[in-house]
Amino acid sequence: MLNIAIQKKGRMSEDSIKLLRDCGLRFSSSGKGLISPSSGFPANIYYLRDDDIPEYVQDGIADVGIVGLNVVEEGQNNVVISRNLGFSKCRLSIAIPRDMNYDGIQDLAGKDIATSYPVILSKYLKKYGIDSGIHTISGSVEIAPGIGLAEGICDLVSTGSTLLSNGLKEVEVIMKSEAVMISNPTLDLEKQSLLEKLLFRLNAVHQASTSKYILLNAPNDKIDAIIDILPGMKSPSILPLAEDGWSSIHSVVSEDDFWEVIDQLKENGAESLLVVPIEKMVL
């Protein structure tokens, strides 16, 4: 069995549960227990505090875990980042009161900064030779300047609305973070094999989520031009229509290029375009 640790509550927990279920794992998420066995894949799901996940994986209590990259970097645990997962994206930034002048990182010298990430912040300041006071606190970091505890903060930022509501402005981005899958570096062969199978499923789900299946009709004299636009997974599928001189073309389009590709297809005679989401994509 592969023991998989995920955050026990919050948005990352919800996204982790959805991802694992998309990979075919079936397990309870009622929150009543700390361990939930899975069907559809030989695994146990551990529900833990996010800060504890890297340590559990390092110590071999859990084999793999899903946690924010910021937590991994702060904990400095001996774990392997097996895959970036693409959700729970945010950034760890330094922010100061909006009315404070800021001409560059040198303005932080001699200032006190409140944070829940003293390790990452200390490394960043040391990189630039900045000597600042670091106050380690947990929770409600953004109120520190308002109550006189510090002149600035270092905290996670997603939309920036929390900073705005507390009269703060973002001045330095220390790192960008997202959910990652970490693993114990000393997994035995059996568990390493299970991890590789899970990563294979994750890749299939990710490929599907960033691609669209497209079907279109086109005159036969436009097929070559359309094929140049639609390389597909290997090459497009082409099927003759009942109407002479026309064919149906099937292919896969990247989500990032979707609208640009659609415009090019229409310009080259494509008609009756049908776009379908892909549930899984095995390459």
C-alpha positions as CSV (number, residue, x, y, z in Angstrom):
1,M,0.0,0.0,0.0
2,L,1.2,3.5,-0.8
3,N,0.5,5.9,2.1
4,I,-0.5,9.3,0.8
5,A,-0.6,12.4,3.1
6,I,-2.9,15.3,2.2
7,Q,-4.0,18.4,4.0
8,K,-7.0,17.6,6.3
9,K,-9.0,20.7,5.5
10,G,-9.1,23.8,3.3
11,R,-9.0,24.5,-0.4
12,M,-5.8,22.4,-1.0
13,S,-7.4,19.5,0.7
14,E,-10.5,19.7,-1.7
15,D,-8.2,20.0,-4.8
16,S,-6.0,17.1,-3.6
17,I,-9.1,14.9,-3.1
18,K,-10.4,15.7,-6.5
19,L,-7.1,15.0,-8.2
20,L,-6.7,11.7,-6.5
21,R,-10.3,10.7,-7.4
22,D,-9.7,11.7,-11.0
23,C,-6.8,9.3,-10.8
24,G,-9.2,6.5,-9.9
25,L,-8.7,6.4,-6.1
26,R,-11.9,5.9,-4.1
27,F,-11.9,6.9,-0.5
28,S,-13.9,8.6,2.2
29,S,-13.4,12.4,2.8
30,S,-15.9,12.8,5.6
31,G,-13.1,14.2,7.9
32,K,-14.1,11.9,10.8
33,G,-10.9,9.9,10.7
34,L,-7.2,10.5,10.1
35,I,-6.7,7.5,7.8
36,S,-8.9,6.4,4.9
37,P,-8.2,3.3,2.8
38,S,-8.6,3.6,-0.9
39,S,-10.1,1.2,-3.5
40,G,-9.2,1.5,-7.2
41,F,-5.5,1.8,-6.2
42,P,-3.6,0.3,-3.3
43,A,-3.3,3.3,-1.0
44,N,-4.2,4.8,2.3
45,I,-5.0,8.5,2.6
46,Y,-3.7,10.3,5.7
47,Y,-5.3,13.6,6.7
48,L,-2.7,15.8,8.3
49,R,-1.8,19.4,9.0
50,D,0.0,20.9,6.1
51,D,3.1,21.8,8.1
52,D,3.4,18.1,9.3
53,I,3.2,16.5,5.9
54,P,6.9,16.9,4.9
55,E,8.1,15.6,8.2
56,Y,5.8,12.5,8.0
57,V,7.1,11.8,4.5
58,Q,10.7,12.3,5.5
59,D,10.3,9.9,8.5
60,G,8.6,7.3,6.3
61,I,5.3,7.4,8.1
62,A,3.8,8.5,4.8
63,D,5.4,7.5,1.5
64,V,4.2,10.6,-0.5
65,G,2.4,13.8,0.3
66,I,0.6,16.7,-1.4
67,V,1.6,20.0,0.1
68,G,2.5,23.6,-0.9
69,L,6.1,24.1,-2.2
70,N,6.4,27.0,0.3
71,V,5.9,24.5,3.2
72,V,8.5,22.2,1.7
73,E,11.1,25.0,1.4
74,E,10.4,26.3,4.9
75,G,10.6,22.9,6.5
76,Q,13.9,21.9,4.8
77,N,13.0,18.3,5.1
78,N,14.7,15.5,3.3
79,V,12.1,14.8,0.6
80,V,11.9,14.5,-3.1
81,I,9.6,16.7,-5.2
82,S,8.1,14.1,-7.6
83,R,5.8,16.4,-9.5
84,N,4.4,19.9,-9.6
85,L,0.6,19.7,-9.5
86,G,-0.5,23.1,-10.9
87,F,-3.1,24.1,-8.3
88,S,-3.1,26.2,-5.1
89,K,-0.8,28.7,-6.9
90,C,0.3,31.7,-4.8
91,R,3.5,33.7,-4.0
92,L,5.4,34.4,-0.9
93,S,6.0,38.2,-0.8
94,I,7.1,41.0,1.4
95,A,4.6,43.8,1.9
96,I,4.8,47.2,3.7
97,P,2.3,49.9,4.6
98,R,1.0,51.7,1.5
99,D,2.2,55.1,2.7
100,M,5.8,53.9,3.3
101,N,8.3,54.9,0.6
102,Y,10.1,52.0,-1.2
103,D,12.9,52.4,-3.7
104,G,14.3,48.8,-3.4
105,I,15.1,46.0,-1.1
106,Q,17.8,48.1,0.6
107,D,14.9,50.0,2.2
108,L,14.2,46.9,4.3
109,A,17.5,47.2,6.2
110,G,17.0,47.8,9.9
111,K,13.2,47.2,9.6
112,D,11.3,44.5,11.5
113,I,9.4,42.0,9.4
114,A,6.7,39.6,10.7
115,T,6.3,36.2,9.1
116,S,5.4,32.6,9.4
117,Y,8.3,31.7,7.0
118,P,11.5,32.8,8.9
119,V,13.7,30.3,7.1
120,I,12.8,31.4,3.5
121,L,12.8,35.1,4.5
122,S,16.2,34.8,6.2
123,K,17.7,33.2,3.1
124,Y,16.2,35.9,0.8
125,L,17.5,38.8,2.9
126,K,20.9,37.2,3.3
127,K,21.1,36.8,-0.5
128,Y,21.0,40.6,-0.8
129,G,23.0,41.4,2.3
130,I,20.0,42.9,4.1
131,D,20.0,43.0,7.9
132,S,16.4,43.0,9.1
133,G,14.7,41.9,12.3
134,I,12.5,38.8,11.8
135,H,9.5,38.2,14.1
136,T,8.1,34.7,13.7
137,I,4.4,34.5,14.3
138,S,1.6,32.2,13.1
139,G,-1.7,33.5,11.7
140,S,-2.9,37.0,11.1
141,V,0.5,38.2,9.9
142,E,-1.0,41.0,8.0
143,I,-2.0,42.9,11.1
144,A,1.5,43.2,12.4
145,P,2.3,46.7,11.0
146,G,-1.1,48.0,12.2
147,I,-0.4,47.0,15.8
148,G,3.2,48.2,15.8
149,L,4.8,44.8,15.9
150,A,6.7,45.2,12.6
151,E,7.2,47.6,9.7
152,G,6.5,44.9,7.1
153,I,5.3,41.4,6.7
154,C,6.3,38.3,4.6
155,D,3.3,36.2,3.8
156,L,1.5,34.2,1.1
157,V,-0.4,36.3,-1.5
158,S,-3.0,35.0,-3.9
159,T,-5.2,37.8,-5.1
160,G,-3.7,40.6,-3.0
161,S,-7.1,41.5,-1.5
162,T,-6.0,40.8,2.1
163,L,-3.0,43.1,1.7
164,L,-5.3,45.8,0.3
165,S,-7.8,45.6,3.1
166,N,-5.0,45.9,5.6
167,G,-3.4,49.0,4.0
168,L,-0.4,47.1,2.7
169,K,1.4,47.0,-0.7
170,E,3.5,44.1,-2.1
171,V,7.1,45.1,-2.8
172,E,9.1,41.9,-3.1
173,V,8.2,38.5,-4.5
174,I,10.4,35.9,-2.7
175,M,9.1,32.8,-4.4
176,K,6.2,31.4,-6.4
177,S,4.5,28.4,-4.9
178,E,1.9,25.7,-5.9
179,A,0.9,22.3,-4.7
180,V,3.6,19.6,-5.3
181,M,3.7,15.9,-4.7
182,I,6.7,14.9,-2.5
183,S,8.0,11.5,-1.7
184,N,10.4,9.8,0.7
185,P,13.8,9.4,-1.0
186,T,14.3,5.8,0.3
187,L,11.1,4.1,-0.9
188,D,11.6,0.4,-1.5
189,L,11.1,-1.1,-5.0
190,E,7.5,-2.0,-4.4
191,K,6.4,1.4,-3.2
192,Q,8.5,3.1,-5.9
193,S,6.6,1.1,-8.5
194,L,3.3,2.2,-7.0
195,L,4.5,5.8,-7.0
196,E,5.4,5.6,-10.7
197,K,1.9,4.1,-11.4
198,L,0.3,7.0,-9.5
199,L,2.5,9.6,-11.4
200,F,1.4,8.0,-14.7
201,R,-2.2,8.5,-13.7
202,L,-1.5,12.1,-12.6
203,N,0.2,12.8,-16.0
204,A,-2.9,11.4,-17.8
205,V,-5.2,13.6,-15.8
206,H,-3.0,16.7,-16.3
207,Q,-2.7,16.2,-20.1
208,A,-6.5,15.9,-20.3
209,S,-7.1,19.0,-18.2
210,T,-4.9,21.1,-20.5
211,S,-6.2,19.8,-23.8
212,K,-9.4,19.7,-25.8
213,Y,-10.6,17.2,-28.4
214,I,-11.8,18.9,-31.6
215,L,-13.8,17.6,-34.5
216,L,-14.4,19.6,-37.7
217,N,-15.5,19.3,-41.3
218,A,-13.4,20.6,-44.1
219,P,-13.2,20.5,-47.9
220,N,-10.6,18.0,-49.1
221,D,-8.5,20.7,-50.8
222,K,-8.0,22.4,-47.4
223,I,-6.9,19.2,-45.5
224,D,-3.2,19.8,-45.9
225,A,-3.4,23.4,-44.5
226,I,-5.6,22.2,-41.6
227,I,-3.2,19.4,-40.8
228,D,-0.4,22.0,-40.5
229,I,-2.5,23.7,-37.8
230,L,-3.5,20.5,-36.0
231,P,-0.6,18.3,-35.4
232,G,-2.6,16.4,-32.7
233,M,-1.1,13.7,-30.4
234,K,0.6,12.1,-33.4
235,S,-1.3,13.2,-36.4
236,P,-5.0,14.1,-36.9
237,S,-7.6,11.4,-37.8
238,I,-9.3,12.0,-41.2
239,L,-12.6,10.3,-42.1
240,P,-14.5,10.8,-45.4
241,L,-18.0,12.4,-45.1
242,A,-21.0,11.2,-47.0
243,E,-20.8,14.4,-49.0
244,D,-18.2,14.1,-51.8
245,G,-15.2,16.3,-51.4
246,W,-15.5,16.7,-47.7
247,S,-13.8,15.1,-44.7
248,S,-14.2,15.0,-40.9
249,I,-10.9,15.8,-39.0
250,H,-10.3,14.9,-35.4
251,S,-7.5,16.1,-33.3
252,V,-6.3,17.4,-29.9
253,V,-5.6,21.1,-29.1
254,S,-3.8,22.6,-26.2
255,E,-5.9,24.8,-24.0
256,D,-3.3,27.5,-24.1
257,D,-3.4,27.7,-27.9
258,F,-7.1,27.0,-28.3
259,W,-8.6,30.3,-29.5
260,E,-5.7,31.1,-31.8
261,V,-6.0,27.6,-33.4
262,I,-9.8,28.0,-33.8
263,D,-9.3,31.3,-35.7
264,Q,-6.7,29.7,-38.0
265,L,-9.0,26.8,-38.7
266,K,-11.9,29.0,-39.6
267,E,-9.6,31.0,-41.9
268,N,-8.7,27.8,-43.7
269,G,-12.2,26.6,-44.4
270,A,-13.0,24.6,-41.3
271,E,-16.8,24.3,-40.6
272,S,-19.0,22.7,-37.9
273,L,-16.4,22.7,-35.2
274,L,-17.2,20.6,-32.2
275,V,-15.0,20.9,-29.0
276,V,-15.2,18.1,-26.4
277,P,-13.5,18.0,-23.0
278,I,-11.1,15.1,-22.4
279,E,-11.5,13.0,-19.3
280,K,-8.1,11.2,-19.5
281,M,-5.3,11.3,-22.0
282,V,-2.7,8.4,-22.1
283,L,0.3,9.1,-24.3
